[in-house]
Amino acid sequence: MACVLEAPLRMSVLSEVTASSRHYVDRLFDLDPQKVLQGVIDMKNAVIGNNKQKANLIVLGAVPRLLYLLQQETSSTELRTECAVVLGSLAMGTENNVKSLLDCHIIPALLQGLLSPDLKFIEACLRCLRTIFISPVTPEDLLYTLLPFYQDVLLKDATVISHLMALLSRSRYTQEYICQIFSHCCKLQHWHSCGFKSLPQPLLRANGPDHQTILFNHGAVQNIAHLLVSTSYKVRMQALKCFSVLAFENPQVSMTLVNVSVDGELLPQIFVKMLQRDKPIEMQLTSAKCLTSMCRAGAIRTDDSCIVLKTLPCLVRMCSKERLLEERVEGAETLAYLIETDVELQRIASITDHLIVMLADYFKYPSSVSAITDIKRLDHDLKHAHELRQAAFKLYASLGANDEDIRKKIIETENMMDRIVNGLSESSIKVRLAAVRCLHSLSRSVQQLRTSFQDHAVWKPLMKVLQNAPNEILVVASSTLCNLLLEFSPSKEPILESGAIELLCSLTQSENLALRVNGIWALMNMAFQAEQKIKSDILRGLSTEQLFQLLSDSDVNVLMKTLGLLRNLLSTRPHIDHIMSTHGKQIMQAVTLILEGEHNIEVKEQTLCILANIADGTTAKELIMTNDDILQKIKYYMSHSNAKLQLAAMFCISNLIWNEEEGSQERQDKLRDMGIVDILHKLSQSSDPNLCDKAKTALQQYLA
């Protein structure tokens, strides 16, 4: 089996390859099987903890020979086992080592080894597979996409997954390694009218759900559940970790877990026992993740005592100074996910163990970077500093998602706004994203928009973030911008002056749905009670063609926000008349198409409200009166079965017949001839008080 090197071997590399390294490889080709076996054993001892020796042996071509020996039926079981052990040791070296092993097609060779009747050899192959699959350079979906190619040869009628499930019962080592493989091969990518833009949903899903489904359908829950009570701590932990990824955002798995019992005890009860303070921190954290995933998937109520009294307090404990940095990061991120959508959990968390103040310490690590001279130590500390800040921003974002008092406490925390502003320009994209999410959460406060956001000129770094940002940041940043553009926000005017219209108009052309929605939403907020110049700039920047492209968008959110923008543009009579004089034909055409189309009640109601605004114009109303098709549609909706549509159509009629305006008599006469007055008389008897009052008011215009 050939192993292709990525580049020609340089002389400088060759010079570093010691004679002893060549000796180890040469012995693999000896004609005496016993000498080959001893050579492999000696190689195993030589590479333990020696990354340089591992790299040397890989460069000298040891891997293809080891794989050859491992797959030969003439090789003794002991030799094959020792080959698997050496390969596993090589995989424990650098990421480049793992890449080299993958290039040599090590996975199918190891899978073939799993068909052996010898348990020791199976365990060695699984240990090596485990080491390869937990490496970040190994594609997470490799277990599902690459391996069916070998299925017919290796496992006959079975699949790789089902064969691994069958091996779970062989020993505590097979249980530990297989659970670990499943855990690492089931990864997920980890978050109207004029009003606040709500917190966007986190965690874009990748191939995870498919992986979860495959494992679930192969009986993962039933096969792994009993491992939670194993006498081996490592087995219990790997089973627990496996459930934490299987249940993540997966209602099917979560609902199943709730009803599974082991030795007469339901899994949630077992998880709660694993949360106890006397259990290892790793176990407490992973159990909390399982319960969190089950709660978020709807399998456990948010007010269940196991969440409120056990899981949440456990995760808050993990955020304390006494915990290791990695534990504090994992605890904060899991807690952020648990409370993200539940107001009551947010309130409970905010008053538990002074959590808001406790999180401020996350920004104080490392205490002094300048004093660190060791480069590796410096990189290590900066990495942890980024992770801590990211976790703190995430948790602050969840805490402040809904409650005004909590937002106030967060902002009053030591240097909080400065930390957020600094976070927006962090070198780490993950920290920047978390900082923007935190800012977005806090931007839903009217008070903070008027005070802290203005005092720190938050709009400036936010606009900078929006320039050439990756989509994941752009989505959250543009959501935040929507809130900063509300009419009561002091930031609205400087944002307009900084060229926001051009930026937002470009977002409406994005292929990313969330960006299109945010772009049009922000323009809608911008247009609310705006001056005519701003409205004209929006229409010019958007272009008529793009505006009507948005009105034909297949997504209802884009359509509703575009209609909201039109409604805000067509407000105040001079603005209505000006816009309709230049875009009237196209707008009336768009209105007609929407009223004729298969749209929901909210879309048609918004469209009728736009017509009502047009009908309020001085000259614009003639575009309705001269359009018999539109008039017939208004008449139709006055008699519709839905009261909202009837009321919206009534507003159109009221604005058209108002007798204090020029030409009202002619309009009244035309509408009477169409039968509008008869419909008004019927509506004046309606059981709906709003319809009844509106109809009576309209009839009075005819009597005046």
Secondary structure, 3 states (H helix, E strand, C coil): CCCCCCCCCCHHHHHHCCHHHHHHHHHCCCCCHHHHHHHHHHHHHHHCCCHHHHHHHHHCCHHHHHHHHHHCCCCCHHHHHHHHHHHHHHHCCCHHHHHHHHHCCHHHHHHHHCCCCCHHHHHHHHHHHHHHHCCCCCCCCHHHHCCHHHHHHHHCCCCHHHHHHHHCCCCHHHHHHHHHHHHHCCCCCCCCCCCCCCCCCCCCCCCHHHHHHHHHHCCHHHHHHHHHHCCCHHHHHHHHHHHHHHCCCCHHHHHHHHHCEECCEEHHHHHHHCCCCCCCHHHHHHHHHHHHHHHHCCCCCCCCHHHHHHHHHHHHHCCCCCCCHHHHHHHHHHHHHHHCCCHHHHHHHHCCCCHHHHHHHHHHCCCCCCCCCCHHHHHHHHHHHHHHHHHHHHHHHHHCCCCHHHHHHHHCCCCHHHHHHHHCCCCCHHHHHHHHHHHHHHCCCHHHHHCHHHHCCCHHHHHHHCCCCCHHHHHHHHHHHHHHCCCCCCCHHHHHHCCHHHHHHHHCCCCCHHHHHHHHHHHHHHHCCCCHHHHHHHHHHHCHHHHHHHHCCCCHHHHHHHHHHHHHHCCCHHHHHHHHHHHHHHHHHHHHHHHHCCCCHHHHHHHHHHHHHHHCCCCCCHHHHCCHHHHHHHHHHHCCCCHHHHHHHHHHHHHHHCCCCCCHHHHHHHHHHCCHHHHHHHHCCCCCHHHHHHHHHHHHHHHC
